[in-house]
Amino acid sequence: MPYRAPLTDFRFLLAHVTGFDQLSRTPLFADATPEMVEAILSEAGRLCEITLAPLNRAGDKEPARLENGVVRTSPGFAEGYRAIADGGWIGMSASPEHGGMGLPITVATCVNDMMGSACLALQLNPLMTQGQIEALEHHASEALKALYLPKLISGEWCGTMNLTEPQAGSDVGALRTKAEPLGDGSYAITGQKIFITWGDNDFTGNVCHLVLARLPDGGEGTKGISLFMVPKLLPDADGNPGARNALKVVSLEHKLGLHGSPTAIMQYDGAQGWLIGAPHKGMAAMFTMMNNARLGVGVQGIGVAEAACQQALAYAMDRRQGRTPNGATGIIDHADVRRMLAQMKAETFSARAIALSCAVAIDMARATGDAAWGARAALLTPIAKAYGTDTGNEVAQMGVQVHGGMGFIEETGAAQLARDVRVTAIYEGTNGIQAMDLVGRKMMDGGEAAFRLIDEVQAGSEAARDRLPLLSKDVWNAAEALREATEALVAMAPQDRNAGAVAYLRAFARVLGGHYHLTAALADAGREPLARFAIRRLMPEYTGLLAQVREGAAGVYAVEPEALLA
């Protein structure tokens, strides 16, 4: 079925659930009025429906390929990319100083959600560039900003992120790529990087690689790593692409999905690069890009969940099979099919509300300088990434199930969604790493940011007590259980926290999902049935999850490798 941009959900979430209205009351985002946001999202929705969505199947059937050292992209991708770039969508939230629109990250998040639904393989390209733009804005020299930012923002050039090596995946500190000073302020970069999303293409004037490497005096581990800008084509005196740099695409990976997105092995043989930020502080600069990408990847999962919801609903309304309580109508009237569809919709709404709330916190931190907003954004980022991508995977799999045997047939498109979204739970730090970040780094404040958010959940529950007493009580009790588990968590040893990290993140997401559904039902009575489904059927999962959190690590390590082999 044709993709339809979920503009109604975006309008509702921004107006009634996520607190987006606070942004227009700040000097920085005073222009982010409902009218302006409506116009932007409507235009982006048309782009996704008309131009990008038709490319999704072509990217799967005719993958990107490497021919004589040149990456050839899928049919229509060059035109699709040009439509994204020409519309100014890449630089939506970038600084106007270098040609960006200066819009809130929240608006860009809505647009990225729609683009991820329409054609995830292509949307990955501008997502990487957006992260690079933010890293350069925060850490690059003025000269590098002036050279690279206008071209990245316009889409004339695009950007990548080069972290992983064959021996250094999540353990980035094990990297071996070297950076040798050339005596003119630049460096020779030598090494190999793997899993580089959109490592090359045939439709931008240059590809700008941000590469982690170690200087000769760089110590062991992550503290000795520096970050470098290494362009495919070396800019000449006028800033135009010139000579080819000493780097190449060795090969493209053969992947489970996302065939239209070329994932490259990159070889650097003394390629010329320029330092971004201070020596040996590369991880701090790269984390700026990674945090941007973590929210972006979470939203990609949500976008695919949206596409799966739309496709499964259309199929269930049309497909007739067996007798239902209402007679021989569509399978949507079978109880279990209706359950799956309701869960798909409820999960997608919860994940989208969490992601947009995270984006609002990022924007408010930037607009106000308030550390509490920054802490809120930091806390929500791993939840938005992990729950968003878990939702994408689970909802896409349910979409296959709703289709029955036809879901296993490629022509329906349900299988492609399930294949394409699978990697999002791995991108930008696996979801287990996100969970350990949540219970580790994000709890270094003793749980203060978490407790403030839990306070808000309970205040929202109390506000709904008169109109929705049963649902209000359920959400309040869930938040109180989360508070008690958080108090226990912050007192645990790190290994015990890590053993329950995934369960804790999922429980937190469940409680937040219940809170946002309750807020939605309070604002619009028509949303009460879905809220009731989410709160009474999905949210109770928190009970078992929090029980796992309290178990610690002993039971995990009691299962010896020998027992796993038995």
MOLIN-V873814 format. One line per field, one symbol per residue. psi: psi as a letter, one per 40 degrees, with the letter a starting at -180 (. if undefined). A space follows every 10 residues. Layout:
psi: ???
This chain:
psi: iihhhfdddd dddddedefd dddeeiddfd egiddddddd dddddddddd dddeeddddd dgiiihhfeh hhiihedddd ddddddeedd fdeihddeei dfiidddddd ddddddddgd dddddddddd ddddddddei iddddddddd dddeediiii hgdiidegbd gdeeiehihh heeeeiihhh ahiifhhfei ifeidihhhh hhihidehii adeehihihg idhhhadeei hbihigiihd iiihidafde hhhihhhhgf ihihhhaiie fddddddddd dddddddddd dddddddddd ddddddddhh hiiideagai edehdddddd dddddddddd dddddddddd ddddddddeh dddddddddd dddddddddd dddddddddd ddeadddehd ddeddddddd edededifhi ddddddddec deeeeeeddd dddddddddd dddedddgdd dddddddddd ddddddddde eiidddddde dddddddddd dddddddddd dddhdeeddd ddddddddde ddddddddde daedddedgi dddde.
